Amino acid sequence: MAANSDGPGGDLVLGPGPGVRSGFVVPAAELLERFSRSSGPGGQGVNTTDSKVELRWQVLGSPALGKLSESQRLRVESALRDRLVGEELVIFASEHRSQRQNRVAARNRLAEALRQALLPPPPARRATRPTRGSQRRRLETKKQRGATKSGRGQVRDDDP
């Protein structure tokens, strides 16, 4: 699901979804975009246009995270901790030839990372006992495997 925004340079708006009932907004003032020359397709324009996008967001201490509940904020910080460079989440996009498309792609990646981070943890697994039939089948296959292996003894040559 793509994130809404006021164009590539506007606020990053996540609509309501799992983990965020009322949605979530990262103001454009908290997002820093840098542009550089990209490798890859583009022909002669690849050497002249700054189409590669580097999107940075200061995760730790972000005022936008202050609007979330404490448990949601902790979930975001712990889920994104491995991807942080210092205190910032850095996302690169250079797969498109145009800067605008790369800006949108970077914002969509940030939105997806936030959605995944805000998902509530799955319910704990409830332990169940194996059924009597599954136990019986497991023991039968063990016996069959043991019989197969016991038949593999060394071959003795009884002829002198």
Secondary structure, DSSP 4 states (H G I P E B T S, - for coil): -PPEESSTTS-EEEPSBTTBSS-EEE-GGGEEEEEE---SS-GGGGGT---EEEEEEE-TT-TTGGGS-HHHHHHHHHHHGGGEETTEEEEEE-SSSSHHHHHHHHHHHHHHHHHHHHSPPPPPPPP-PPPHHHHHHHHHHHHHHHHHHHTTPPPP----
